[in-house]
């Protein structure tokens, strides 16, 4: 199933903490890319900074290791399951047939 994950910066930043977080994020991004689970990702432009991922995973619990502590502890994270319009259309057609 596909999940849209939005992350935004949370709280005040200090230079020491920021440098440490950047190193951790760099390692986590490498892990995410190597996993092959990210279908798309990038920056969200605007106030606050942050980014997004679209993951294609088998179990929601995979998000724990994909994002790692650096995201869970330092950012506000929103997660939404997503379905393609085509899949939704096929589902609705099947449901209409059942109801008829």
N, CA, C and O atoms as a DFTB+ gen file, in Angstrom:
400 C
 N C O
     1  1       0.843      -1.170       0.000
     2  2       0.000       0.000       0.000
     3  2       0.887       1.231       0.000
     4  3       2.003       1.207       0.519
     5  1       0.387       2.297      -0.581
     6  2       1.136       3.545      -0.638
     7  2       0.733       4.463       0.503
     8  3      -0.433       4.549       0.888
     9  1       1.752       5.153       1.034
    10  2       1.545       6.105       2.118
    11  2       2.217       7.425       1.771
    12  3       3.362       7.460       1.321
    13  1       1.484       8.505       1.989
    14  2       2.029       9.850       1.859
    15  2       2.491      10.265       3.244
    16  3       1.700      10.262       4.187
    17  1       3.760      10.620       3.377
    18  2       4.321      11.040       4.659
    19  2       4.816      12.464       4.519
    20  3       5.674      12.757       3.686
    21  1       4.273      13.344       5.337
    22  2       4.687      14.754       5.347
    23  2       5.421      15.004       6.658
    24  3       4.948      14.630       7.731
    25  1       6.577      15.636       6.556
    26  2       7.310      15.986       7.777
    27  2       7.664      17.464       7.750
    28  3       8.064      18.008       6.721
    29  1       7.507      18.098       8.903
    30  2       7.803      19.520       9.025
    31  2       8.677      19.750      10.249
    32  3       8.655      18.973      11.203
    33  1       9.431      20.811      10.204
    34  2      10.327      21.144      11.303
    35  2       9.511      21.508      12.541
    36  3       8.495      22.198      12.456
    37  1       9.979      21.030      13.685
    38  2       9.272      21.285      14.941
    39  2      10.235      21.883      15.954
    40  3      11.377      21.438      16.073
    41  1       9.780      22.877      16.672
    42  2      10.548      23.423      17.777
    43  2      11.723      24.292      17.384
    44  3      12.014      24.495      16.205
    45  1      12.386      24.797      18.407
    46  2      13.546      25.669      18.212
    47  2      14.773      24.838      17.855
    48  3      14.892      23.676      18.246
    49  1      15.680      25.456      17.108
    50  2      16.899      24.767      16.699
    51  2      18.110      25.447      17.317
    52  3      18.171      26.672      17.418
    53  1      19.072      24.631      17.728
    54  2      20.369      25.166      18.126
    55  2      21.384      24.685      17.100
    56  3      21.164      23.671      16.438
    57  1      22.485      25.399      16.963
    58  2      23.494      25.034      15.961
    59  2      24.071      23.647      16.228
    60  3      24.270      22.873      15.292
    61  1      24.340      23.324      17.486
    62  2      24.918      22.023      17.829
    63  2      23.928      20.917      17.490
    64  3      24.288      19.937      16.836
    65  1      22.703      21.068      17.925
    66  2      21.684      20.064      17.656
    67  2      21.412      19.970      16.160
    68  3      21.242      18.871      15.633
    69  1      21.368      21.100      15.475
    70  2      21.092      21.127      14.047
    71  2      22.142      20.344      13.274
    72  3      21.799      19.583      12.369
    73  1      23.417      20.515      13.614
    74  2      24.502      19.800      12.944
    75  2      24.364      18.294      13.154
    76  3      24.543      17.516      12.217
    77  1      24.052      17.891      14.360
    78  2      23.862      16.470      14.693
    79  2      22.674      15.894      13.914
    80  3      22.764      14.790      13.376
    81  1      21.584      16.622      13.853
    82  2      20.388      16.171      13.144
    83  2      20.663      16.046      11.650
    84  3      20.206      15.098      11.012
    85  1      21.405      16.996      11.090
    86  2      21.734      16.924       9.664
    87  2      22.507      15.656       9.333
    88  3      22.249      15.022       8.310
    89  1      23.458      15.279      10.195
    90  2      24.223      14.044       9.985
    91  2      23.306      12.821      10.046
    92  3      23.385      11.931       9.199
    93  1      22.443      12.791      11.051
    94  2      21.510      11.674      11.183
    95  2      20.556      11.600       9.990
    96  3      20.261      10.519       9.481
    97  1      20.080      12.767       9.555
    98  2      19.153      12.794       8.415
    99  2      19.837      12.288       7.151
   100  3      19.231      11.561       6.364
   101  1      21.069      12.661       6.959
   102  2      21.810      12.209       5.791
   103  2      21.877      10.682       5.757
   104  3      21.651      10.070       4.714
   105  1      22.188      10.075       6.896
   106  2      22.233       8.596       6.979
   107  2      20.846       7.995       6.753
   108  3      20.708       6.960       6.102
   109  1      19.815       8.660       7.303
   110  2      18.458       8.124       7.154
   111  2      17.992       8.220       5.712
   112  3      17.343       7.301       5.212
   113  1      18.312       9.324       5.031
   114  2      17.961       9.458       3.614
   115  2      18.624       8.359       2.789
   116  3      18.004       7.806       1.880
   117  1      19.882       8.038       3.098
   118  2      20.569       6.944       2.402
   119  2      19.827       5.631       2.619
   120  3      19.616       4.860       1.682
   121  1      19.433       5.386       3.871
   122  2      18.685       4.167       4.202
   123  2      17.377       4.106       3.416
   124  3      17.020       3.061       2.873
   125  1      16.676       5.217       3.360
   126  2      15.400       5.283       2.643
   127  2      15.614       4.990       1.161
   128  3      14.874       4.202       0.572
   129  1      16.612       5.611       0.562
   130  2      16.877       5.400      -0.864
   131  2      17.274       3.959      -1.162
   132  3      16.830       3.383      -2.154
   133  1      18.106       3.380      -0.309
   134  2      18.545       1.992      -0.513
   135  2      17.408       0.982      -0.335
   136  3      17.449      -0.113      -0.895
   137  1      16.402       1.358       0.443
   138  2      15.299       0.427       0.722
   139  2      14.475       0.118      -0.523
   140  3      13.877      -0.954      -0.616
   141  1      14.437       1.039      -1.476
   142  2      13.608       0.865      -2.665
   143  2      12.125       1.080      -2.401
   144  3      11.300       0.861      -3.288
   145  1      11.782       1.501      -1.203
   146  2      10.377       1.688      -0.812
   147  2       9.848       3.083      -1.137
   148  3       8.635       3.289      -1.188
   149  1      10.762       4.056      -1.361
   150  2      10.328       5.415      -1.658
   151  2      10.043       5.533      -3.154
   152  3      10.914       5.282      -3.988
   153  1       8.821       5.916      -3.475
   154  2       8.439       6.102      -4.877
   155  2       8.616       7.539      -5.316
   156  3       8.818       7.815      -6.498
   157  1       8.540       8.453      -4.366
   158  2       8.734       9.872      -4.651
   159  2       9.033      10.578      -3.337
   160  3       8.650      10.101      -2.269
   161  1       9.711      11.702      -3.416
   162  2       9.993      12.479      -2.224
   163  2      10.590      13.807      -2.608
   164  3      11.121      13.968      -3.707
   165  1      10.503      14.754      -1.708
   166  2      11.071      16.061      -1.994
   167  2      10.754      17.056      -0.909
   168  3      10.215      16.715       0.144
   169  1      11.103      18.302      -1.190
   170  2      10.879      19.391      -0.246
   171  2       9.480      19.953      -0.410
   172  3       8.917      19.963      -1.505
   173  1       8.936      20.416       0.692
   174  2       7.681      21.166       0.654
   175  2       8.069      22.620       0.830
   176  3       8.612      23.007       1.865
   177  1       7.791      23.417      -0.177
   178  2       8.176      24.819      -0.145
   179  2       7.179      25.612       0.688
   180  3       5.974      25.361       0.647
   181  1       7.691      26.558       1.431
   182  2       6.809      27.400       2.231
   183  2       7.308      27.535       3.649
   184  3       8.432      27.149       3.970
   185  1       6.480      28.073       4.471
   186  2       6.823      28.370       5.858
   187  2       7.167      27.098       6.642
   188  3       6.470      26.088       6.541
   189  1       8.222      27.160       7.401
   190  2       8.548      26.082       8.328
   191  2       9.515      25.045       7.798
   192  3      10.255      24.450       8.581
   193  1       9.534      24.811       6.524
   194  2      10.428      23.804       5.968
   195  2       9.960      22.392       6.250
   196  3       9.175      22.153       7.168
   197  1      10.438      21.486       5.472
   198  2      10.082      20.091       5.631
   199  2      10.058      19.413       4.289
   200  3      10.608      19.918       3.309
   201  1       9.419      18.269       4.251
   202  2       9.376      17.521       3.004
   203  2       8.311      16.456       3.022
   204  3       7.477      16.386       3.924
   205  1       8.362      15.624       1.993
   206  2       7.374      14.547       1.881
   207  2       8.013      13.326       1.246
   208  3       9.028      13.419       0.556
   209  1       7.408      12.199       1.492
   210  2       7.751      10.939       0.851
   211  2       6.466      10.267       0.423
   212  3       5.420      10.462       1.042
   213  1       6.538       9.484      -0.623
   214  2       5.487       8.524      -0.932
   215  2       6.170       7.168      -0.898
   216  3       7.038       6.869      -1.718
   217  1       5.763       6.358       0.060
   218  2       6.327       5.027       0.234
   219  2       5.346       3.979      -0.267
   220  3       4.134       4.138      -0.120
   221  1       5.859       2.920      -0.853
   222  2       5.054       1.754      -1.216
   223  2       5.564       0.615      -0.345
   224  3       6.634       0.058      -0.587
   225  1       4.773       0.279       0.679
   226  2       5.206      -0.706       1.669
   227  2       4.124      -1.758       1.897
   228  3       2.957      -1.557       1.561
   229  1       4.535      -2.872       2.469
   230  2       3.606      -3.971       2.746
   231  2       2.899      -3.808       4.086
   232  3       1.723      -4.148       4.219
   233  1       3.622      -3.284       5.082
   234  2       3.062      -3.134       6.431
   235  2       3.319      -1.720       6.954
   236  3       4.418      -1.195       6.777
   237  1       2.343      -1.103       7.584
   238  2       2.546       0.241       8.140
   239  2       3.735       0.312       9.099
   240  3       4.375       1.358       9.209
   241  1       4.037      -0.784       9.792
   242  2       5.151      -0.776      10.746
   243  2       6.504      -0.545      10.068
   244  3       7.471      -0.184      10.739
   245  1       6.587      -0.745       8.756
   246  2       7.834      -0.478       8.035
   247  2       8.203       0.996       8.111
   248  3       9.373       1.350       7.966
   249  1       7.218       1.857       8.338
   250  2       7.487       3.291       8.446
   251  2       8.405       3.608       9.627
   252  3       9.145       4.591       9.594
   253  1       8.357       2.781      10.659
   254  2       9.198       3.018      11.829
   255  2      10.670       3.023      11.452
   256  3      11.389       3.959      11.803
   257  1      11.134       1.998      10.747
   258  2      12.553       1.940      10.389
   259  2      12.884       2.833       9.206
   260  3      14.005       3.335       9.113
   261  1      11.931       3.043       8.294
   262  2      12.213       3.924       7.166
   263  2      12.502       5.344       7.633
   264  3      13.448       5.972       7.158
   265  1      11.704       5.848       8.551
   266  2      11.887       7.210       9.037
   267  2      12.937       7.289      10.140
   268  3      13.658       8.282      10.242
   269  1      13.024       6.268      10.949
   270  2      14.023       6.238      12.010
   271  2      13.795       7.278      13.089
   272  3      12.918       8.135      12.985
   273  1      14.604       7.177      14.119
   274  2      14.473       8.087      15.265
   275  2      14.596       9.549      14.886
   276  3      13.931      10.402      15.473
   277  1      15.443       9.846      13.906
   278  2      15.680      11.249      13.567
   279  2      14.395      11.958      13.163
   280  3      14.200      13.123      13.511
   281  1      13.521      11.283      12.439
   282  2      12.252      11.900      12.047
   283  2      11.256      11.893      13.200
   284  3      10.609      12.906      13.466
   285  1      11.128      10.764      13.883
   286  2      10.131      10.649      14.956
   287  2      10.421      11.610      16.095
   288  3       9.490      12.130      16.710
   289  1      11.702      11.860      16.394
   290  2      12.056      12.682      17.547
   291  2      12.217      14.172      17.236
   292  3      12.152      14.998      18.147
   293  1      12.424      14.528      15.969
   294  2      12.764      15.910      15.652
   295  2      11.809      16.632      14.722
   296  3      11.965      17.830      14.485
   297  1      10.829      15.928      14.196
   298  2       9.927      16.538      13.230
   299  2       8.480      16.173      13.535
   300  3       8.198      15.172      14.193
   301  1       7.587      16.995      13.048
   302  2       6.167      16.646      13.096
   303  2       5.907      15.802      11.861
   304  3       6.205      16.218      10.742
   305  1       5.352      14.618      12.067
   306  2       5.155      13.673      10.975
   307  2       3.667      13.374      10.815
   308  3       2.986      13.024      11.779
   309  1       3.171      13.518       9.582
   310  2       1.790      13.133       9.240
   311  2       1.870      11.975       8.264
   312  3       2.710      11.970       7.363
   313  1       0.994      10.988       8.443
   314  2       0.980       9.821       7.562
   315  2      -0.434       9.593       7.063
   316  3      -1.384       9.555       7.845
   317  1      -0.566       9.439       5.731
   318  2      -1.870       9.215       5.123
   319  2      -1.772       8.082       4.104
   320  3      -0.943       8.146       3.196
   321  1      -2.603       7.043       4.237
   322  2      -2.648       6.038       3.170
   323  2      -3.273       6.663       1.935
   324  3      -4.187       7.480       2.046
   325  1      -2.788       6.285       0.760
   326  2      -3.317       6.841      -0.481
   327  2      -3.669       5.724      -1.461
   328  3      -3.055       4.657      -1.463
   329  1      -4.669       5.998      -2.290
   330  2      -5.127       5.058      -3.311
   331  2      -5.230       5.823      -4.628
   332  3      -5.738       6.943      -4.668
   333  1      -4.747       5.209      -5.697
   334  2      -4.817       5.837      -7.014
   335  2      -6.277       5.945      -7.459
   336  3      -7.115       5.130      -7.074
   337  1      -6.569       6.966      -8.278
   338  2      -7.933       7.149      -8.789
   339  2      -8.417       5.905      -9.520
   340  3      -9.577       5.516      -9.379
   341  1      -7.549       5.282     -10.294
   342  2      -7.932       4.091     -11.051
   343  2      -8.373       2.970     -10.107
   344  3      -9.398       2.327     -10.333
   345  1      -7.592       2.744      -9.051
   346  2      -7.944       1.715      -8.065
   347  2      -9.263       2.043      -7.378
   348  3     -10.088       1.158      -7.151
   349  1      -9.458       3.308      -7.050
   350  2     -10.698       3.723      -6.396
   351  2     -11.884       3.521      -7.324
   352  3     -12.948       3.080      -6.889
   353  1     -11.706       3.841      -8.602
   354  2     -12.776       3.638      -9.582
   355  2     -13.158       2.174      -9.712
   356  3     -14.340       1.835      -9.772
   357  1     -12.144       1.301      -9.757
   358  2     -12.414      -0.133      -9.853
   359  2     -13.144      -0.636      -8.615
   360  3     -14.059      -1.455      -8.711
   361  1     -12.734      -0.141      -7.458
   362  2     -13.390      -0.517      -6.215
   363  2     -14.860      -0.082      -6.226
   364  3     -15.745      -0.860      -5.868
   365  1     -15.113       1.167      -6.638
   366  2     -16.476       1.681      -6.650
   367  2     -17.358       0.908      -7.627
   368  3     -18.516       0.628      -7.320
   369  1     -16.828       0.561      -8.794
   370  2     -17.590      -0.238      -9.763
   371  2     -17.987      -1.568      -9.141
   372  3     -19.132      -1.999      -9.275
   373  1     -17.051      -2.218      -8.466
   374  2     -17.332      -3.511      -7.821
   375  2     -18.401      -3.349      -6.733
   376  3     -19.289      -4.192      -6.602
   377  1     -18.313      -2.269      -5.959
   378  2     -19.295      -2.030      -4.898
   379  2     -20.679      -1.765      -5.460
   380  3     -21.672      -2.232      -4.902
   381  1     -20.762      -1.013      -6.571
   382  2     -22.050      -0.743      -7.215
   383  2     -22.682      -2.033      -7.726
   384  3     -23.897      -2.212      -7.641
   385  1     -21.846      -2.938      -8.260
   386  2     -22.369      -4.222      -8.752
   387  2     -22.926      -5.055      -7.602
   388  3     -23.960      -5.708      -7.750
   389  1     -22.251      -5.036      -6.465
   390  2     -22.721      -5.779      -5.290
   391  2     -24.064      -5.236      -4.808
   392  3     -24.942      -5.997      -4.402
   393  1     -24.214      -3.918      -4.857
   394  2     -25.432      -3.265      -4.346
   395  2     -26.622      -3.446      -5.288
   396  3     -27.772      -3.324      -4.865
   397  1     -26.354      -3.734      -6.550
   398  2     -27.440      -3.837      -7.530
   399  2     -28.216      -5.117      -7.407
   400  3     -29.159      -5.343      -8.165
